[in-house]
Amino acid sequence: MKRELCGYAGKILRVNLTTKEITEQPIWDYVPKYLGGRGVANKIFWDEVKPGVKALDPENKLIIMTGATTATGIPTGGRIVIAGIAPQCYPEQYAWSGMGGWFGSELKYAGYDGIVLEGALEKPGYLFIDDQTVEIRDALAAGIWGLYTYDTQIKLESIHGKDVKSIVIGPAGENLLRMAIVATANETAAGKGGFGAVMGSKLLKGICVRGTGSIKPADVNKVLELRKTMGTPGFNTNPIKESPKFFGHGQEAEVEGGLREYNTTCSHGCNQHCPRLMMDIKSTTWKQERMNQVSKCVGPFAIEWKYDCAWMPAQTYVTEKNNTAACAMMSGAAPPPDFSDPEIPILFDEHQGDEYNFWGPDYNRGMTINELCSQYGVNKWDIIVWLMTWLSMGNAEGVFDDIDFGMEIDVESEDFMKYMLDMIVYRKGYYGNLFAEGMSRAIREMGKEKFGDTIYQQRKSRRLGGKQLDIPISFEVAWGYSAHWNGRGYEGTVPLDTWLPIAVEMMTSTRDAQTNTHHKDTTDYIHAMKTDPYGSLAGPQSVIMNETKSELKEAITTCDWQLPDMFWMTAETELFEAATGAGLTQEEIETAANRIKNLFRAITIRNYDRTRQMEVDEIVPFHRYPDADGICIDEDGFNTFVSNYYRLRGWDEKTGWPTRETYEKLGLGDVANELAALGKCPQ
């Protein structure tokens, strides 16, 4: 039956860059048991990468996987997952990053569901896949080593034709920055993890693919139905909009000559069009001096950051009458509220963001920072959310008075930020090398007590009438990643009942979990958590549901924002069935997701000695600072929440390790045996 499944190309491409050996492996070795995407990546890593391998070692395997929906035309099905030991993580651990664009679909058209890379080249090269012909080409002879990410893709098109699709690294990846991205198209990237540095360590500039085949979904009529009904499809005209100002997540900035923009798509198969394409932007890297740039998520905060963004429960919690996906909100396609809903007062109770006064509005400066991050190939989160805020807060508190970065600190200055990025990306001098190692490592090298834990005195809660609240000058939360929906710091406006489950989702991960999980639930959850947020089982149950949906997003694959739909809980199963015709039930799909999660857990236990104590100690410190309502974490209560979560998961409450029974129920008896031999599988 496996070999008759639709949706898959049928093969995984394996390339040993050291020996130049190129082989193929049937995808059926892994599916449908592990579905695809991150599920298959987890299995390959578990089988093939043992403890002791470091992120930039040739033995680290860079695993690039599509899902069953990729290239089928199913909405949200254009994504891929890149996985391996992540240099950005602190300490280094196995992690992953999702990516949209068109590369994944083109790879499947060429006949491959994924690529596994190991070893390292002797000199810079790139991989060229032309249907079934696979070659390692010379990046120096092609003139692409040293180029920016956009320039690299354009150069590859000039060599191989306009119909190729590429994933590439920029100078940041070449110079092994731990926060280097893998980029494709315009502003689409595998941003978390630092996998650009992994490619750089292998001297691999990029992968370029042309595919002339096709992928047939099992149920074409179902695919067409999904395209018409899933989310809020963009069937209306999409005119260019003009405005004298830029408006973002609370940002407002004058635009010289006016702003022109329209909504676009960031991935093959998308029917939503939520990213904003900003037109005719001043460019510092583009020879034409003007360029178009896609704006989404964190980018607008480079333009202005006086206040943290506001939040309404309707962004996270839904009812049957008011159920809108985040992508519809972003694209302006959200329907008007249904005011007959008795939950309206809860859903639209706006929580104002804290006042920080990091930097004032400057459209050109903000777009220049965004452009340079994209072209250099460096993670915007580390630059905008962490480096820039750290410089702003630390400068205000005088911690840099004895530090000479080579230029006066001024995050409001475009010239200063260009100087800092150039210094870091090209590892110029002591501080260039230091910050190229990432913020968590740099701050520890400088001295965390002073350069990380000093309190910023100018944070003011607008929820509490301007009351000053403590926050450290470093927004580090856990595993080497910065704040994201944690109740304080960036997007920190969410209340206790929301940041509490988010803390557990990040605690059990190895990276920022919210760029793909995007915690979601119904308003019933809010009511259930009201009287006892730490003790209510609604919290752990919500975490498990969101983690299950998150695993499915990156295994099937689907969009980060369109799902989950709390009133269409079988959506992922229907997408998978439309693509494959595998006949898996809802229960079987959810079991597969739990299998993927528990295999990931096994990797963290075997390879990195993960325990309950380790992860609780990692996540709690940042939450000791007050949230926007002045509430700090109750550590005893949090441990009650964690115990309940472990118990519902089938994990030992003392160690945080899954039991043998849990592994065996998921068809992972071999995993249990290996961990038992290490003394890490409770009976």
N, C-alpha and C positions, 0 to 999 in steps of 0.2 A: 504493500500500500504506500509506503514512504516514497517510493520512486515515482509514484503517480500523482503526488501532490502538485497542485499548481502554485504559482506565486514565487517559487524559488527558481534560481538559475541552475542549481544542481551541483555547483563546485565551489570550493575554496581554493584560492591561489596562495601557494606558499613560496616565499622567496628568501633564500639564505644569501644575504648580501656579502658575506665573507667568502663563501665558496662559489657564489654565482649560480648555485643550483636552483632551478625553478621546477616545482612540482604542483600537482593538483590533488585535492582530497574531496571525496563526496560530502556534500552538506548533510546527507542522510545519516552520517555518523553522529549527528547532534540533534537533528530535528525529526519529528515535532517535539521531542522530549524537552528541549531547551528553547523552543519556539524560534529563536533567531537573535540578532542584535546582541545586546549585553548578556543574554542567557548563554549563547554560544561562546562569547568571549570569556565569560566566567569559567566555563567548562574547559576550554583550551588552556587558560592560565592555570587552573587547578592541576591539570594533568601534566603540564610541561614546564612550569616555572617554580622551582623549589625555593625554600628560604635562603637568604644570603645574597641574592642577586640585587644589584643596585640599579637605579633608574637609567643611568647613562652607560651601563655596562652593555657590551654587545649581546650578552645573553638575555637581556630584557626583550621580550617579544612585544612588538607593536601590533595590536590586533584591530583590524578595521572590518566592521561587520554591518551589513544591511539587515533589514527585516523582511518578513514575508510580504508586507504591503508595499515595500519599496518598488517603484517603477510600474505599479499596477494601475495607477490613476486614482486609487482610493484616497480620499481627502486625508491630509496630514501624513501620507505615507512616503514622503521623499527623504526621510532622515536616515543617518547612519550613526554608529557608535564607534569611538576610538578608545581602546583600553590598553592597559599595561601598568607597569610601575611608574607612578607619577612623581616627577621631580619637584613639583610645586608643593606636594603634601609635606607636612612637618610632623613627625618624621616621614621619610619616603614610604609610600604604601601603594598597593594596587588600587587603581581608581579608573574612572572612565570620563568621557566627555561626549555629548551629543552634538550633531552637526546637521544643518539643513542643506539647502542648495540643490544642485543637480548631479553631483558627482556619483552619489549612490545609485541613482537610476541608470546612469551611463555605464557604471560598472556591471550592473546586472544585464544590461543590453549586450555587454561584451561577453557575458557567460559566467560571471562570478558573483557569488553571494558575499564574498569577503576576501580579505587579504591578511596573511600572517607574515610579518617581517621579523627576521632575526639576523644577528651578526651585524657587521658594519663594513662599508665600502672603504677602499684604500684611498680614494680621491672622490671629490664631490660628484654625485651623479643624480639621475632621476629615473623613475620607472615609467616606461611607455607601454601601455596595453592597447593593442589594436586588434579588437576581437580576441582571437585565440593566440595571437602573436604577442609575446611578452619579451621586452628587452630592457636591459640596464644601459642607459645612455649617459654620456659625459656632460655634466652640468657646466663645466668650464668651457668646453668647446661650444656648447649651446649659448653661452653668454648669459646664463641665468643666475649663477652663484653670485651673491652680493646684491641682487636686485630686491626691490620692495615686492610685497605680495601681489598687488595689482599688476605691476610691470611684469612679474614672472609669468602670470597667467596669460597676459597679452603676448609675451614673447613665445610661449609655448604654442599659442594659437597661430602665430606667424610661421612657426616651424612645421606644425602638424595639421593645421587647418582649423577653421572657425568652429567646426563641429566637435572638438575635443572638450572635455571637462577635466579640471585639475584640482587637486588639493596641494597646497604649497606652504613653505615656511618663508619668513622674511629674515632680515638680519638678526632679529632677536633669537630665532631658532638656530641660526648658524653659529651664533656666539654663546649658545647654551644657557640663555636666560631661563631660570626655573619657571617663569610665568609666560613662556613663549607659546603662542597659539599655532594651530594648524588652520589655514584660511582657505576659503573658496568663495567665488563670486564676489559680490559687493557686501561687505560687512557680515558675512556668514562665517562662523568659525567654531571649531572645537576649542572653547576658551578655557575651560577648567583643566587643571592637571599638569600643564606644562609640556604637553606632548609634542609641541614644536621643538623643544630641546631634545626630546628623544629622537626625533627625525634628524636633528642637527648632529647628535652624537653618532648617528649612523651615516653621516655625510650624505643624507638623502634630501635633496632640495624639494622634491615633490613627486607626485604620481599623476600621470596624464593618461586619460583613457578615452578611447573611441569605441562605441558599441553599435553595431548595426542590426543586432538581433531584436527580439521582443520578449516580453514577459506576459503570459496570459493569466488573468485572474480566473478563479474557478467559476465565478458567477458575475458575468458582465452586467446583467440587469441590476443586480444588487449594487454594484459599483456605481452605476449611473444614478440609482436611487439615492445612495449616500452623498453623491456630489450635489444633488439638488436639495437635500434635506438636512445634512449634518451641519451644525453650527448655524451661522447666518450667512449663507453663500453670497458672494459679491456679484450679483447679477445686474445691479444697477450701473449706470454710467459712472465713471471714475474721473471726473474732471480735475484739471490742475487747479488747486486752491491758492489764492494769493492773500497775503496779510502783511501789514507793516511790522508785525512782531512775531517772534517765536514763542509758542506756549508749549510747555512740557509738563512734567510731574510737579507742578508748582512753580516751574521756572517761567520767567517772562523777560524777553530781551528784544531790544530794537534790532532790526535787520536793515543794514544800509542797502537802499534800493528795493527793499521789500522781499518777502519770503515767497517762494513758489514751491509747492510740494504736491504730491499725490500718494495714495496708498498703493503698495505693491505687494508682491509675494516673496517669501524667502526660501521656498522649497518646492520641488516638483510635486504636483498633485494637490497643492494647497488651494482651497476654495474660499479663503477668508480675506486675504490681503490686509494684514494688520500692520506691517512695518510702514514707516513714513519715509518716502524718498525725497530728500531735500535737494532741490535743483540749483545748479549754477553757483556752487559754493566756491569761495576763494580757496585755492590750493597752494600748499607749500612744497608738495612733492611732484605735482603733475606738470608736465612740460607745457600743457595748454593753459595752465594757471587757473582754470576753473574746472570743477568736477561735480558730479552728482554723488550724494552720500546717503546711505540708508541710516535712519536713526531709530533706535529701539532700546528699551530697557534702561541700562545705566548711563548711556551716552549723554542725555540731556543734562545730567548733573555737572558735567564739565562746563556748561554754559552759565549756570548759577547755582549756588548752594547757600542760601540764607536759611531756609527752613527744610527740615526733612519732609518728605511727601506725606500728605494727608492719607487717611485710610477710612473706608466705610466697610462695615460687615458684609455688604452686598458684593464686595470684591472677593470674598472668601466663602461666604455662606449663602445658601440659596433656599428658595421655596419653590413649590410647583408653579406658582404664579409669577415669580420673579427669579428666573433661572437663566443667567447670562454668562457665557464663557468669557475669560479674560481677553481673548483675542478680539471678540466683538466689541468689548469696551475700548480696546486700543485703537481699533479701526473706525470707531464712531458708528458702528452698525448695530449697537445695542438698542433694542426696542425700548420705548418709554416705560417707566415703572407702572405696574398694575396696582393702583391705589386702593383696590378692594381687598388687598392682602392685609390681614391683621398684623403681619410681621413688619409692615412698612416702617414703623418707628425704630425698630431694631436695625433693619437692613440699611437704612439711610441716615443713621446717626454718625455724622462725620467726626472722626478723631483727628484733630489738628496735629501736625508734626512739630517736633521740638525746634526751637530756634537755635541755630549754631553759628550763623554769620561767618561761614568759611571763606566765601568769595562772592563778589557781586556779579551782576549780569554782564556778559560780554559774548555775543554770539560768535564772532570771528575766533576769539581765543578758544572757546569751547569746541567749535568744529575743527579747529586746527589740532587740538589734542586728540580728538576722535580720529581724525585722518592719520595722524602720526602713529597712534596705537595700531590702527589697522594696517598701515603700510609697513611699519617695522615688524608687525606680527607679535604684539605683546598684549597680554590680557588687560582689558580696560578696567576690570574690577580692581586689580592690584594697583593700577595707576590712579584712577579717579577716586574710588571708594577708600583706598588705604593710603597710598603714598601721599596724595595731595591733602587729604584731611589730616594726616599725621604731621605734614609740614606746616599746615595752617595752625593746628592746635599747639604743636610743640613750639612754634615760633612765638605764639601768643603767651605761652607759659615760660619762655626764656630758656628752654632746655638746649637750644642750639647756640647759645651765646658764645660758647668756646669752640664752635664747629665752623670750619671753612669749607663750604661746598664748591668754592671757586666763583660763586656769584651770589649776590645778596638774595636771600629767600623772599620770594614774592609770588605766591601761587596765582595771583591775579594778573601776572605779567605773562603774556604769550611768549616773550623772549626767554624768560626764566624756565618755563615748562619745556620749551624746545631744547634749551641747554641741558636740562636734567634728563630728558628722554635720550638725547644723543649720548650723553655721558654714560647712561646705564646700558643702552642697547649695544654700544661699542666698547663697553667695559673700560672706559677711560679713567685711569687713576684709581686710587684706593676706594673712593666712594662709588665709582662706577662699577667696579668689581663687586663691592659689598652689596649694593642694591640689586645687581644682576642675580644674586643668590636668593632674591625674594625677601619680602618684608619681615616674615617671621624670623628668618635666619639673621638678617641684617640687624634687627632690633636686639636680638640676643647677643650678637657680637659686640654691639655698642654698649650693652648693659640694659637689660629689660626693666629693672627697677626704675631707672631714670627715664629711659627713652621709650618705654612702653606703658608703664603704670602711673606716670605722673598724671594728676587729675586736671582735666580741662575745666576751667572755672566759668566758662561763658555759655554752657548749655542751659537753656531755659525751657521749661515745660509750658507750652501754651494750654495744655489740659489743666494745669494747676495755677493759672493766672500769672505765669512768668516766673515761677519758683525755680531757683537754681538747683540743678541736679548733677551729681557727679557722673563723669564718664572718663575713662582713660584716653590718653592721646592716641593710643593704638586701638583700632577697632577689631583686633583679632578675637575670634570666637573659639575655633577648634580646628585641629588638623592642618594648621597653616592657612586658613581661609578667614576672610573678614565677615563682618556682620551682614545679615540678609534676613529680614523679617524676624529678628530675634528680640523685638521689644525695646531695643535701644540700639543706637548707631544707625546705619543706613537702612531705610525702610523699616524703622524701628517703632512705628506708631501703634502696632497691634497690641492688644491687651493680654493679660495673663492667660486667659483661656485659649488664646491662639499661639502665643510664643512658647507655651509649655510643651505641646505636642511637637512643635517645630524643633525645639531643643533636643527632644528624643530622636527625631528623624535625623538630625545632624550628628548626634552622639553615636549612633550605630553605623554611620557612614564612614568614609575616609576623606570627605570633601564637603563643600557647601551643597546641601541636599535640596535647597529650594529652587534652584534654577531648573530642575526637572520635576520635583514633587509638587510645588505650588499647592500647599495644604488647602484642602477643600472639604466641605461638609454641608449639612443642612442646618437650619436654625434650631432644629431639635437638639443638636449638639450644644448650642449656647445655653439652652434651658437646663440640659442635663448637668452641665459643668458649674452652674451658678452657685450652688450651695457648698460643694466640696470639689474644687477643681483638681486637687491632688489625689483624692481618694476615689473619685467616680471612675467606673470602668469605661465610661464614654470616651475618656481621653485616650487610654491605650488602644481601645477598639478603633478609634479614629486614626491613630498612628498606623496601625496594621493595615487598615483599609487603604490609606493613602500610599503606604509603601508598596502594597500589592499593585495598585494602579500605576505607580511609578515604574515598577519592574516591567509591567506590560507595555508602558509607553516606549521603553527602550529595547524591548525584545521583539515587539510585533512589526514595525515601529509606528508611533503616532506623534502628534505635535505635543510640545510641552504645555501649551495653553488651551487647546480645545477640549481636552479630557483631563480628569474624569467628569462625566455628566452624572450628577447625583440622582437624576430621575431617568437615567438610561444606563443602568449599571451593567447591561450586557453589551454595551457598545464595542468594547475591545474584542469580545468573542465574535461578534458579528463581522467586524472588520477582518479578523483572522480567517473566519470561515469564507467570507467573500473572496479572499485572496487565495486560500489553499484548498478549500473543500475537504479539510481533514476530518470534519465531523466531531470535533472536540466540544464537549459540553461546557457550560459556564463553570461548573465545579472543576473540571479538568484543566481549564485555562487558569483558574485561580490557584490550583495546585501547582501548575507549572511556574507561576509567579513566585509562590512560596518556596519552591525548589531552587529557583534562581537566587532568591534572597538568602536562603540558608547555605547555599554553596558559597556565596560571597562572604557570609559570616565565617564559614570554615576557612576560607583563604586568610581572613584577618586573624584567625586564631592560630592556624598552622604557621603562616609566614611572618606574623607580626606580634604574636603572643597577646592578642586582645583579651582583656578581661573586663568584668563589670567595674572593678575599681579603677582601671585605666581610663575607661571612657567616661565614667561619672566625674572623675577628677579633671578630665579634659574639658567637659562642657560647662561645669558649674561656675568657674570663676567669673566669666564675663557677665553671667546672670546675677551676680551679687550686687552689681550696680543697678540703680533703680530704673524701671521702665518709665514710659511717658506719664504714667499715673502715680509714680513714686513708689512702686511696688518692687521689692527685691525677692529673689527666689527663696522659698522655704526649703532648706536642704533636706530636712527630715521628710517633708511632704514630697519632695522630688524623688527621694529614694523609695517612698511608697508607690509612686507612679511607675517608677522603673521596675519594681518588683512585680506589680500587676501586669505590666507590659511583657516582661520575661515569661511570666507564668502563662499568659494567653498565647505567647509564641511557642511554648513548649521548650523554653530554655531554662537551664538551671538558675535559680534566683541568686545563688551565692557567687557563681563564676561568670554568669552570662553566656555559658556555652550551651548550644542545643544538645538535647539528650539523644541517646541512641534511638529511642522510639521515634523521636521527631525526624531524624534522618531517614530511618527505614520506612516510615510512612510516605516519604517523598521520593522513594526509590534511590536513596543515597547511602545504601548500606556500605559500599566500598569506602565512601568518605568517612563514615563512622568508624570503620575498621582502622583506617590510617590514623585518625585522631586518637582512637583508643590506645593504639600502640605508643602514642606520645603522652598518654595520660590526660588527654584533653576532651574526652567524650563521656560525660556522666551517664550512668546506666539508668 
